[in-house]
């Protein structure tokens, strides 16, 4: 196993003989990056009054920047191509004393173009760490952190899940057939309450200690890779947590949008439409992009060049340090468009084969497509964002699940209509589809309708998308966002030693749960390495007699998918599909392993799903 080093470097509390530096971010950096400039944010009492010198081959000081607060100093360094890994001395000198600080430059584990992100060959499994499994009860309560109680009966409280719990269940995920995990934010959320979800970050360079340590995060990534599982990190550029040190001591007056929040609190309107609306008012755009997401989530001003550089470096640092395989950017459309576009361009230039998916929460395909890289809809603007989340699919599958597919724009015809708009996307290989996530009702709601769930999963795992699953659906975990988001973020039964049942195991699940799990596993394992699904073209047909069908084709292979969107037995004449059957008259159903006759009529039972390899 690799050795891990970090904790002693990240919180820099230097001795009194060294001076009054409290912290430097990032704590170390890497040579050989495409961009030669490195920003060091130095924080300490009256640190802006000191001068800085450096003597290290290949490194020079570009500028020293002093902002409004005397307690911040931004050092901009140039690292040319001759800079080597090692320890360089920064000499700080004030009117009364001088001291040195040793700053480490490290070697990169991989060149930027060697880092491979997620793609259509993957299935992403979304996990909320606090609710998945408690692998280390010793970190449930951390002395000195304000929210230091574990209360599993409180849907908004901390429940004690952690990184160790996820690592303990990598075999489970591997057996299920998952190829990538997306964890909701794992960075420190040192908030007074509701800190479990991770979206109120108070430290961009440290894992929340109630989830684990930076070393443990590295171990999780390494172990996941050994299991053939990629790791996607959830990041937030739009806001931080209100207990972040920046809010108590703002580096500059424009570090936050609407910084006079105590006298004039301005909340976002949560309406992303003004960003694309050609007739939008400045008032609506400003409220959307600059208003605070919540009273505990101060809105960061990415137009500030020093904050922008900080955020870009933090994202690159985690790629280099932890070897993550992708980024999910929270509230992507809420932040400043130009800043986010520039960040993505920098990331794409440094890591051309990496992938980022941005949250653009809207049920309209045209609006979602506007946000994808190279979209003609946005021209001359360009978001440079490779992957977008298909909430149109999520919205329509949840609308249609309780409808009968009997006429236009009902039931599964909604899915046909959703895919119809794929002509709007510049890159259909980079669209992430979902039927639910941590911000929506569970697909099952408060019920356990397995036939409808199977149909949604069959569709999700075979269509022309990068599929995202939500933890626990495979064992019928359900819930609605009634009075709290916590009701759709329930604990995975068996993740805590005191749980009465362990649904990670066959014996701990009911017969119906095992049926659901086995259905997921069969499709997920079949999907692994299946180029027809990950690379194939798609042709869909208008629903006929309530049956919606499409094919995926690649290199002479064909997968025919048929879904009966009615509560009755239904049939369809196979002559409708002769253009894609290529004379084939039978095939094997992936789900049941039965031979299916395709020579005449296809007869389907109520809500049946067929995935047929011809």
N, C-alpha and C positions, 0 to 999 in steps of 0.2 A: 504494500500500500504506500501511496505517496505520503510525504510529510507535508503538513499544512502549517502555514505561518500567516498570522494576520492580527489577531486580537491586540497584541502588544504594540502594533504599529498604528492601528486605526484611531484610537483615542490618545492623542499625543498630549500628555500632561508632563511637560518637561520640568526638571528640577529647578529650584530657585537659582542655582548657579548658572543655568542655561539662559534664563531670561523670562519674559512674560508671555511666551507663546503657549496657547492652550490647545491649538489644533492646526494641522495643515491638511488640506484636501486637494487632490487625492494623496494618500499617504505614501504611495510610490507610483511609478509610471513605467512605461515600456519603450525601449528604443526600437527603431525600425518602423514606426508608424508613418503613414502617408503624409499626414499633416505634421509639419516640424514644430509647431507651436504647442507649448504646454502652459496651462494656467495653474498656478498654485494659489489657493485661497488660504491666507494665513490669518488666524484669529487669535487675538490676545489683547490685553489691556494696553491701550495707546500704541498699538503696534504700527500704526500708520506713520509714526514719527521716526522710525528707524530707517537706515539706509541698508542696502543689501549688495553684497559682492559675491562673485562666484569665480572659481578657477578650476574648470574641468574641460578636458579636450572635447571639442565638438558641441559644447553647450555655451550659450551666451545669454545675457539678460537683454530682452527686447525692450521692456518697459516696466515701471513700477506704477501701479494705479492706486490712488487714494480716493475713497468715496466719502459719503457724508459721515458715516460712523468712524471715529478714530480707532476703532477696535478691529478693523479689517485692512489688510494689505493684499493686493493682487499682484503677484509676480508673474510676468509673462516671460517664458524662456523659449529660446530657439534651439531645437535639437537637430543638428544637421545629420547627414547620412553617415558621418564618421563617428558619431557618438556611440560609445560602447557601454554595455552593462557594467554597473559598478556603483560605488558610493561617492556622491559628490558633496562637497562641503559648501553650505550656504553660510556666509558670514553676515551677521546682523550687527549693525553699529548704531548706537544712539549717542546722545550728547554725554551720557554718563558711563556707558559700558559697551562692550561688544561681546558677542558669543557666536558659536557656530552650531549648525544643525546638519546632521548627516542625512542626506536624502538619497534613497535607493532608486536606481534605474535597473529594470529587469529585462531579461531576454523574453521574447514572445514564444509561447509554446507552438503556435502555428502562424503561418503567414495569413494575411487577411483573406486572400482568395481561396484558402484551403478550408475555411469555415463554411460548413454546409447547413443551411436552414431547413425548415420543414417545408413540405410540398404536398401534392395530391396523393402521394404514396402513403402519407401518414394519416393516422386517426388520433386526434388530440383529445385528451381526457382532462377536463377541468376539475381541479381540486381546491377546496378552501381548507388550507392546512389546519386551522383551529377546529374544524368539524370532521376531519377524516379519521385520525387515529392518534392516541396519546402514547407515544413510544417512550417518553421520558418524563414521568410525573415530577421529577426533581426540578424541572424548569417551569412548572405550572405557575408558581408565584415567585417573582423576583423582587427582592427587597429594594425599596427606593423608587419603584415604578408605581404611579398613582393607581392604576387599575390592577390590583394585586389579589383579586378574588376569582376563583373558578366556580361558576354556578351554572351547571348544565341545564337547569330548569328555566333559566332566563334566555329567551331566544336572542337577546341583544348582548348577552354577557360572554365572557371568555369561557371556553369549554375545555381547553387544555391540549387540543391536538397540536402536533408539532412535526418537524422535519424527520425526526427519528421514526415517528409513526408511519410516515410515507415510505421511508427506506425499508421498514420492516415488511411492507406489503408490495414491494417491487415484483416478487414472484407472482403474487395475485394478479397484478396488472399485466405481467408478461403472459401468464396463462390465459387471461382474458383476450389478449391480442392487441393491446394498446401499444402504439409506437412513439407517442409523445405525451408529456404531461405539461399542462399550464397551471401554475400555482398562482392564486390571487396573491397580492403583494406580500412579501415576506420581510421587507425592511422594517426597521423599528417604527412602531406607532406608539409613542410614549404619551398617550392621551388619557384624559381623566375617565372617559367612559366610551363604550362601543368601539374599542380598539381592535376587536377580533378580525375585522374584515381586511385591514391592512391598507386602506386607501387614504389614510391621514399620516403620511410619512413625516417623521421627525428626525431621521438620520438616513441619508441616501447611501451611506457606505457601510452600514452595519445591519446584519440580520437582527430582527427582534429577538431578544434573549429568551422570551417565553416560547419561541419556536425553535430556538437553537442558536448556534454560533456560526460565524463565517466559515470556520473549519468544517462544521457539520453540513453546511450548504454545499461546499466543495465535494465532500464525501458523497452526498446524495447525488450530485451531478455525475460523479465518477461511477458510482454503483448503477445509476440509471443507464449510463452508456454501456456498461458491461451487460446489461439486460437488453440492449438494443432499443432503449427508450431515450428520446430526446427530451430536453428540458427547456421550456419557454418561460421567460421571466416577465411578470406583469410590472410595468413601470408607469409612473405618473409624472408628466411634465406640467399639467395644467394647474396643479395646486399642491400644497403640502399640508401638514397638520398644524393646527393653531398653537401647539406646544413646541414647535420647531424653534430653536434659538434665534432664527432670523426674525421672527415676529417680535421677540422681546428686544432685539437689538438689530434693527434693519440696516443692512450694509449701505443702502442708499434709499432716498425718498421714493424712488420709482421701482424698487425691488418687487413690490406688490402692486396689483391693480386695486384702486380704491383703498389706499393704505389707512385713511382716516375712518376705519371701520367702527370705532367706538362711538363716533358722533354721526357717521353716515354709512350705515351698512347697506351694501347694494348686492342683491342676489341675482344670479343669472336667471334668464327666462326659460332655460332648458329647451329652447327652440333653435335647432340647427339650420332651419330653412333660410334665415337671412343670409347665411354665408354664400348661398348659391342664387338667391333671388335677385334678378337684375333690377328690381324696383325697390329693394330693401332700404329702409331708412337707416341713417347712421345711429340713431337711438337704439333700434332693435339689434343691430350688429354689435354695438358696444355692450349692450346688456348681456348678450349671448356670450361674447368672448372675454369680457372683462369682469363681469359680475361674479361673485363668489359662489362656488357650488354649494356651500353650506357655511354656517357660522363657524364651524370647526375646520373649514378647508379654505384657507386664504388663497386667493388667486394670484399665481405667479405671473410676472410680467416678462415674458420671453423676449420682448423687444429690447430689454436691457442687455447690452452685448456681453456683459460680464456674467450675468445669470445664464444667458444662453450658452456661453462657453462652458460654464459649470455643468449644465444639464447634459450637453453633448459628451463631455468627458466622463461623466458618471455612467452613461450608457455604454460607452466604449470600454471603460474600466471593467465592468462586470462581464463583458464578452471576453476580454483578455484574461481576467483573473479567474473566473469560474468556468469558462468554456461553455456558456449557455448556447443553445441552438436556435434561439429566436426570441423576439420581444413582442409582447402584446401591450399596446399603448392605450391606457385608459383615457377616456374622455378626449380622444384625439382631436375631434372637431371643435372642442371648446377652447383650445389654446390658439395662440396667434398663428395664422396660416403661414405666413412667410417664414417664421422661425421653424415651424414644424417641417416645412418643405426643405429648408436648408439643412436641417438635421438629417432628414432622410437621405438627401443627396450626399452628405458627408458619410453617412453610414453605408450607402450603396457603393460609394467610391472605395471605401476602406474594405468592405466585405461584400463583394459583388454577388456571392452565392448565398448570403445570409437572407433572412426573411423577417419582416415585421408586419404584424396585423394590427390595424388601428380600429378602435371602437368608434363607429359612426352609427348611432342607434336611430335608424329610420326605416319604416316599412316600404319606402318608395325606392325601386331599383334605380331610377334616374338619379336620385340624390346620392345614393350609395356609390354608383358608378362615377359620379362627378369627382369623388375623392380618390379614385385609384390613379396610380402613376400613369402619365401620358394620356389621360382622358381628354378627348376632343371636346367634351361638354364643358370642361373648365378652361380650355385654352383661351388666352395665352398663359393662364396660371397652370402650375403643375405641382401636385402634392408630393410627388416622388414616393408615395406610399405604395408598396408592392401589393399588399393584401388587405382586403376590406371584409367586414363581417356582413353576411347576408341575412339581415333581419327581415327582409321581405319573405324569405323562405320560412323563417320562424313564425312570423305573423300569420302567414297564409296556411301553414300546416296546422296551426292551432285554431284558426278560424274554421278550417274545413273538416277537422277531425270529428266533429259532432254533426256534420251535415251529410246528406246523401248526395252522391255524385249523379244527379239526375238531369241537370240542365247546365247551361253556361254559367260559369263563375260560381259554382257550388262545389263543395267537397274537393276532390282531387283535381278538378278543373282549375282551381285556384293555383295549384302547383304548376300546371301547364302554363298558365298565364304569367306566373312569376318567372319561369325559365325563358319565356318568350322574349323577355327584355334583356337577355344576355348580349344582344347585339350592341347594347350601350357600353358594355365593359371593354376596355382595351386589352385585358388579359384575363380570360375566363379560367385560366389554370390557377389563379391566385384569388379565389373567393372562398371564404370560410363559411360553411353552412352550419346551422344549429337548430335544434327543436326547443331548446331551453338553455338557460344558464343561471347564474347566481342573482341576476337582476330581473328575472321573469318568473311567472308561475311555473312550477314543475309541469311537464307535459301531462302527467297523470292527474294533475289537480289534487283533489282529495280522494280520488278513486284508484282503481287498479285494473283498468281496461286493457288487458294484455294484447288483445287482437289489434286495437288501434295503435298501441305502442309498437308492436312488431312491424306494422305497416310503415310507421314513421321511421323506424330504425332501418328497415329494408331500403327505403327510399334514400335516407341520409347516407348510407354506406355504399350506395351504388351509383349515385348521380354524379354529375360533373362538378364536383366541389371538393374542398378540403373539409372533411367532417369533424365537428367538435361535439363530444359527448360530455355529459355532466355527471359527476361522481354519484354512484348509488342508484342511477336509473336502472342499471342491469339487475338490481335486486328489488325493484319496484319502489324505490324511495319517492315519496310524493310530497305535496305541500302547495299552499297558495300564499301569495303576499297579501294577507288580510290586513292585520294591524302592524305587521313587522316583516322586514326582509328575512329575519331569522327563521321564519317558517318554511322558507324554501332553501334553507341552509342547515338542515338537520344533521345531527351526528350520524356517521355510518355505524350501524349496529355491529358491535364486535370490536370496535376500535379502542375500547376502554376495558381494562381488566375487570371492572365491576359490571359490565354489561351481561345481561342474562342470556342473550343469544349472540352468536358470532356468525354474521352473515357473509363473512369472508370465506366461510367453509361450506361445503356441501351439506354437512349434517346440521349446520346452523340455519339453513334456509328452508322455507316451506317448499312444498311440491311446485307451487305456482312460481315462486321465486327462482327455483332451479330451472324451471322451463324458460323463464325470462333470461337468466344468466346463460344457459346453454345456447339460446337463440343468438344472443350477442356474441358469444365466443365463437360459434360456428361461422358466422358472417365475418367477424374480425379476423380470425385466423385464415379464412379463405381469401380475404382481401389483401393480406400481407404479400407483397411481391407480385401482385396481380396487375400486370401492365395494361390489361384491358380496362381496368377501372382507373388506374393512375395516369394513363396516357391516352386512352381511347377517345374517339369521337362519340358524340351523342346525337341520336335522332329520336324525337318524341312524336307521339300520335295523339290527336284529340281523343278524349275519352269516348268510348263506344259502349253503350249499354251499361254505363257506370264503371267500366274497366279502363283504367289509365295505363298505358304501356309506353316503354321506351327501350332503346337498345344502346349498348356501348360496344364499340368495335375497334379492334386494333390488330394489325398484322394477320388478317384473315380469321381472327377469332371473334366470336359474337356472344354477348351476354344479353338475354332478353328478359326484361323485368315487366311484370304485370301485376297490378294492384286492383282488387275489387273494392271500389269505394261505396258499396251499398251493403245493406243488412240482409240481402237476399242472394240466393244463387243466381249467377249471371253467366252469360256466354257471349263469345265474340267469334266472328268468322275470321279465320287465320289468313284468308286472302288479303285482308286489309294490310297485312304486314309483309307481304311477299317480297317487297323491294329490299327488305333487310334480312330475310330468312335465307336467301341464296339457295333455295331449293331444299333446305333442311326440313325434315318432317318430324323431328323429335329432338329432345334434349334432356339433360339431367338437372333436376331442381336442386340447387345448392343447399337449400334449407332442409329438405327431407331425404335427399339422395335418391329420389324416385325418378324413373323415366317418365317424361311428359310427352304425350302425343300432340304434335302440332300440325297434323296433316289436314285437319278439317276444322272443327270448332274447338275452342278452348273454353272449358266449363270450369268456373271458379265458385267456391263456396263463399259465404258472406265474409267480407273483410279479409279475404285470403290474400297472401303475398306470395308471388312466385319469382324466383331468380333462377333463370334457366340458362345453362351453358349449352350452346348448340354443338 
